[in-house]
Amino acid sequence: MSSQKIQLRSISNNRNEEVSFGRLLCNDRVDEGGIILSIRKRTGKQCEGKHILSIQDTSELHYNHHSGRIKDYSGLGDVGRCQLGYFIHPSLAFDANDGSVIGLSDIYIWNRDRYRQRDTSLRRQTAIEEKESYKWIKASQNSQECLSKAEHITVIQDRDGDIYEEFVSVPNEQTDLLIRSKVNRKLADTDKSLYELVADQEACVRYELEVKRDNKKRKARKALMEVRYKKVRIKCPENLKALKKYPDYVELTIVNAKESKETVPDGEAPIDWKLLTTHEVNNFMDATQMVYWYSLRWGIEDFFRLLKKKGFDLESSELETGYGLRKLGLFTMQAATKVMQLRQARDEEAQIATAEVFDKQEQNCLEDLLPTLEGNTEALKNPYSKEQLIWAAWIIARLGGWSGYRSQRPAGLITLKNGLQKFEMIYMGWQIQNQKNNST
């Protein structure tokens, strides 16, 4: 079995523990909701007094290729294209001040009926609470509960979160929304559409954006971006107006960051973000702040990448029950968050304390490991303070196979993931040895 896969043996000291842990995950009495609650509690404590960006998105995990092995399909269902699996909708909490990952403020997890009959004819008349898209609202509300001691919360979502009902039900004095627009909505006080109105505005600022090559969509270039904004009143959709429980309009600001025609390569569409927010936007600094915060949304793509084939490879798990696979997924999401924190510490993007990620015992184990990973020269010494997470990231990277030389390419997400898995195995042995030493 590949070392890239989530294996029960990698978190067990022997075959008996491996079997026991597998049984634990497949035990119906081990509550999925309880695991999520413990994850959220940890995040809530660390977010106290901070402005938090709660960034959401949806992905799915596929197990169709293991369908003959899975004995209990409860918790699994259709995830599209005749695939068996389940959906995840995590909310990652970032510090708005420095963009650092703190934890998970919510994990919404569900499955569709494997044999469901789809009928979309009454979709527009169906209440939002009965639609799958309610996940965006529910996750926002769960995050508000988790982050109740935060100074402020900004919920950030991609196009699928552009739901009128959310703009009505989620914002409050503590919470704002920042959502990429999906629909060219009608406005309450003008015949112009939303996109026409913002396009009419003068650019408040222009700046260059370094665009990396994307083989599927983009050529590498320096894109000239123009930012416009406008306060608007979004008109209530007709199907919701008939329900008589939603206001006639909601007041928002649209911020449009669009690439100038002069830097768009032939055959490509311009970069064009249209963002709807409940935040006050009064000048170019406010507008560019919205664009920057939304750009952090791509961190959740790294999170999903860590869960899948090139990372922890959750879809290759050998557990034999649907709910067992889901609970293993929850534990893996915790590990993926820690890997992202280590990468940010490695890049010195944020001043994260070691104690926010590793407890005292784990720190002691890391300290014992350090001499075995350092070299004889100063170039191969860990130059960082033990109190800062970058110190631990250096050790984890070395365990994952990084050379240790700062002049060479830094450890990537997968190297840090490998190092963290190796550390967890070493830590278990370290604990056992300490217990034996203390008992003699």
N, C-alpha and C positions, 0 to 999 in steps of 0.2 A: 504494500500500500504506500502511496506517495507521502512524503513528509509534509506536503502542502495541505493534506486533508485534516479536518477535525477528527481526531481519533480519541476514543475514550481511554485508550492505553496511554496517551500522552499526558493525561491528567490523573493517572492512577499509578500507584507504586508497585502493584502486582496484579496478576490475573484476577484474584478475588475482588480487589477494589474496582477493577474495570467492570466486572460483572455487576457488582453492587451499584456502581454509579449508573450503569445502563438501566438497571431495574428501577432506580430512583427516578430517572427521567421518564420512564414509562409508567410510573405509578400514578394512578388517577388522584390519589390523595395529595400529591405534590401539586399545589395550585399554581397555574399559570399566572393568574392575577396577583398572587402573593409575590412572585418573582418580579413582576413589573413594578409593584408597589415598592419593593425594597430598592430597586434601581432608581425610582423617582425620588424616594426619600433622600438618598445620598446626594442626588443632583440638587434638590431643593435647599439642602443645608449649605452647599458650596456656592449657591447663587444669591445668598442673602446680601441685600444692600447694593446689588449690581444692576446695571442695565443689561438685560439679556435679550439676545436675538434667538428666538425659537424657530428653527428652520425645519420645515417639513417636506417630505416627498414620499412616494409610493414605489415599492418594488415587489417582486415575487420570487419565490424559491421553488424550483422545479424538482420533482421526484418521479417523473414518469418512467425514467430508465430503471428505477428500482421497484416498479409496481408489483412485480412478481414476488418480491421479498417482503414487502410491507404486509404485516398480518392484520393490523387494525388501521383502517383508513379514516377513523374519526379525526377531525381537525384538518383534513386535506380535502381538496375539491378542484374544480376546474379553474385554471389560471389563464385560459386562452390557448388557442392553437392545439386543442386536444391534449394539453399538458396537465399533469397532476401536481398539486402543490398547495401553497398558501401565500397570502399577501401580508406584507408588513408596511406600516406607515409610521416610521419613527419621527420624533421631534428632537433634533439635536440642539442643545443649548450652547450658544457662543457668548463670550463676553463682548459686548458692543464696543468697549473701550480699546481692546487690542486684538479682537478677532480670535481669541483662543477658545478651544473646545473645552467645555466644562463637564458635560454629561448628557444624559437623555432625560428630557422633561416628560416624555410620554412615548409609549410604544403601543400602537393600535394594530392588532393582529387578527386576521379573520380568514375564513374560507367560504367559497361558494358551494352550493349544492352541486355535486358531481353530475346530477341528472336534471338540472333545472331546465325549465322551458322559458325561453326569453320572449317577452311580450313588451315591446316599447311603445305600443299605441297610446297608452295612457300615461306615459312618462311625465309629460308637462303638468298633468293634474295630480301627480303623486306628491305628497308632502316630503320636504327635504329630509325629515327624520327617518323616512322609510327608504331612502335612496342610499346607494353605496357612497355617493359623493358626500354624505353627511360626515364621513371620516374627517374631512378638513375642519369642520366646525367642532366636532367632538374632540379631536386632538388638540385644538386651540383651547377649548374649555378645560381639558385635563391638564394642559400645560399651565394655564392660569392658576389652577389649584396647586400644582406642584411648586410653582414659582411665586407663591403668594407673598413671600418675604423679600422678593426682588424689588429694587427701586423702581424699575420700569421693565416692560416686556414689549418687544416688537416681534410679532408673528410674521414670518416670511414664507411665502408659498409661490409655486410656479403657476402656470396658466390655469391648471385644473382647479385651483383654489379661488378663481374669479367667480364667486357665487354671491349674488345679491343678499341672500339671507345671512351670510357671514358678516357682511359689512354692517348689518343691522344688529346682530346678536352678540358679537364678540367684543368690539371696542368698548373700553371704559376709561376711567381716569388713569388706570395703571397700564392699560394695554392698547397698543396701536397695531394696525395691519400694514403690510407692505407686500403687495401681490402683483405679479405680472399679469397684465390685461390679456384676456383671451377673446373678448367680444367687443366689437365697435359699437358701444352702447348708445342709446338715445339719451338726450339730455333734457332736463325739465324746463330750462329757460331759454332755449335757442333751438332753431331748426337744424343747426349743424350737428353732425355726429361727433362723438368723442375724439376720434382720430383727426378729423378735419380741424377741429378747434385747436388742438395742441400744435398741429402743423402750421397754423397761422401765426404762432408766436415767434418772436425773435429769439435766436439762440442766446442764452444767458452766459454761456461759457463754452469754449472749445479747448480740447486737449487731445494729446496723442495717446493711443492705446496700443501696447505691444500685443499683437495677435499671434499666437503660436500656430504652427501648421497643424491642420486636422485633415488627414487623408480623405475623409468622407465629405467634409463641408468647406473647409477654410484653407486659404493659402497664408503663409507667414507674411506679416507686413506690419507697418505702423499705420494704424487706422486713425484718421482724424474724426474725432467724435464731437458732436454738437448736442448740447443739452437744452431742452425747453421744458417749461412747466406751466400749469394753469389750474386754478381752482375751478371745480365743476360741480354740478348737481346731477348725479346719475338718476335717471328716471326709473321708477319701479316697473319691472316687466309686467305685461298685461296679464299673464297667467297668475302672477302673485297678487296683483291688484284686486283680482276677483275674490281672493280669500279674505280681504279686508282686515288683515292683521299686520300689514307692513306699511311703513310710511311711503308717501308719494315719491320721495327722493331721498338720497343720502348725499351729504357733502363730502367730497374727497378732493385730492389733488392728483393730477396725472403728471408724471415726470417721464419725459421721453429722451432717452440717450440713443442717438442714431448716427451711423457713420455717414460722413459727407461723401457725395458721389465721386469726388476726385480721387479717393483712395480705394474705391470698390473695384476689385479685379473683374475682368470680363467674365460673364457667366455666373457670377456669384450674386447673391442677395446681400444687401448691406446689413451690418449688425444693427439691430433695432429692438431696443427694450422699451416697452411702454409699461410703466409701473404705476399702480394705483395705491395711494396711501392715505391713512387717516392722520398722519403726522402733519404738523404745520410746516409748510414750505414757503418761505418768504424771500429767499434770495438764492444766488447761485451756490453758496456754501451748503445750504439745506438740501438743494437739489442733488448736488454731487454726493452728499452724505447718503442719500437714498440709493443712488447708483452703487456706491461702494458696499453698503450693507447687503444689497441684493447680490452683488458679485460673490459674497461669501457662501451663497447657496450651493456653489459647486463643491463645497466641502462634503456635502451629503452624497455626492456621486463617488467620492473617494471612499466613503463609509460603505456604500453598496459594493464597490469593487473589492473591498477587504473581506466582505462576507462570502464572495463567490469564488470562482475557479482559481484566479490568480492570487487569492488571499487564503482565508481559512477553508475554503472549498466546502462550505456547508452542504451543498447539494450531493456530496459523495458520502455523507454520513451513513453508517450501517445500522442505525436504530430501526426497529421494526414496528413502531407505532407512530401514527400521525402526530398525536400530542407530544410524544417523546421528542420527535424532530423539532417541533415548535419550541419546546422548552430548551432544547440544546441551542436553538437559534437565539433565544433571549440571552443565555450566558455568553454566546459568541459576540453578540452586539456590545456587551460590556467590554469585552476584550478589544474589539475593533475601536471603540472610543478611546481606550488607553493607548493604542498604537498611534492614533491621530494626535493625541496629546504629546506623545514622545517625539513625533515628527516636528510638531510646532516648536517644542523645546529645542530640538536639534538645530532648527533654523533661527533660533533666538528671536522668533516672532513675538513671543510673549514671555513675561517673567512668571512662570508657573512654579510653585513650591513643590519639592519632592513629596512632601507630606500630603498633598492634595491627590496624589496618584498611588503612592506606595505607603503602607502602614509602617510602624516602627520596626516590626520584625522583618518585613521585607527589605527595609533599608539596611538593617544589620546584615542580612544575607548578601545584599549587593556590595556592602563594604568588605565583607570577607572574600567575595569573588574578585574584587578589583585588582589585587596584586597579581593574580594569575593571568590577567588580561593586559596589563601594562608591560611595556618593554623596558630595556635598559637605558634608552635615550630619552631626552626630554620630549622629542617629537612623538613618542609613543606613551606619554603619560596623560592621564585624565586631568585637564587643566582647570576643571570647574569646581565650584563650591558644592559640598554635599547637600546644602539646603535647597539648591535649585535643580529642577527636573532635568536640565540639560546634562547634569552630572550622571544621573541614572540613564538618560538616553545614550550617552557615550558607552556605558557598560552593556546595555541591551544591544546596541548596534554591533559591538565587538562579538557578543554571543551569536548574533545573526550572521556573522561572516564578514563584517566590514573591516578593512585593513587597519584603521586607527589613525591614518595620516590625514590631517586636515587639508593637505594640498590635493588630495584625491577626491573623487566624487563622494558626496555624503551618502549615508545609508538611506535607502528609499523605504516606502511603506512596507514592502514585502520583506525586506531584510529586517526591519524592526519587528514585524510580525513573527518571523522565524526566531528572532532573538528573545522575544517575550515568551513564546511557547517553550523555548529551551530553559529560560529562567524559571518558569513555573514548575517544570519538572525538577530542576536543581533545588528549588526552594522546598519542595516536598521532602526530598532527601535530607536537606539541611535541617529541617524541623525535626525529623525523626532522629538524626544524629544528636541534636541538641537535647532532646528528651532523654536519650540514653545516657548522655554525659551528666545530665542533671540528676538522674536517678542513681548514679553510682557514687 
